[in-house]
Amino acid sequence: MAGSIPESAFADRAAALAGAAAVSDRRWDALRRAARARLAPFGAAVLIAALAVALAAPVLAPYDPYAQDLGSALQAPGRAHLLGTDNVGRDVLSRVIWGTRVSLVAGFVSVAIAALAGSLLGIAAGYSGGRVDGLVMRVMDAVLSFPPLVLALALGAVLGAGLTGVLIALGVVYTPTFARLMRGQVLTVKARDYVEAARALGAPAWRIAWQHVLPNAAAPIVVQASLSVAFAILAEASLSFLGLGIQPPGASWGSMINAGRGYLQQAPWIVFGPGAALFVTVVGLNFVGDAIRDGLDPRLRG
């Protein structure tokens, strides 16, 4: 009959809908497994609270985090200053709240840089093979030969102190981890039947890598990224503590701990506030990362 739709078109459409439904079911199953992970609610609550504090810092902070009041220096916690004041009279609570922004930006942005760069390098090395694979992986091995904190310190010294230098330095430090992980996944995925079928049908290499290899190799990258954010926050605090991160009078948990270490006996609250915030945030993010790992682990699928 003229103008009728071939039955094969209906079959292709039905197959596409079935595939989309299967993907949706897998996503919901992963979310359910992640929600059932031990201490996942606590980690999610910490993450949501940290994001809310970072976004609403101008509203939540009771004082200007940079305003100095030498007459109120080293004031103990009380009604006026819930976490006390530092050695120049700045409100510790306000600085902790504003420091949340720095820590989250450093954690998420540096890991995003590393995940993007490492994934691209890993795909290029694993899918191309040969000299490209050898060159990329030897460079990654060279970067991994340096202790992470030492390399971050060296890059921070070259790039200069400040948040931008910290983001680039941490991104470079974590890139080899993602590159090696992605390369291993690509080597496994590209040998599967559906990739061979796409190659036999004449699909270009970039389309195979984008539509078939990358989606099936991305789950371990997501898990690694979720676990790396907490370590990146710790690394930023370490760089700021050593003087190569956020510079005074900027509010950073690491620099606040460094400024308060000389007053531990007479004013321990200077260190307690940022130290507690750093501890709770890192622990909560680790719980979130564990939940994501449990959700995406294929061995846990029923």
SULPE-V751642 format. One record per helix or strand of 2 or more residues. SS is the DSSP state (alpha for helix, beta for strand). FROM is the first residue (numbers start at 1). TO is the last residue. If there is no record, write none. Layout:
<<SS FROM TO> <SS FROM TO>>
This chain:
<<alpha 7 36> <alpha 40 55> <alpha 57 60> <alpha 70 72> <alpha 92 128> <alpha 130 144> <alpha 148 159> <alpha 163 189> <alpha 193 200> <alpha 205 241> <alpha 253 263> <alpha 269 296> <alpha 298 300>>
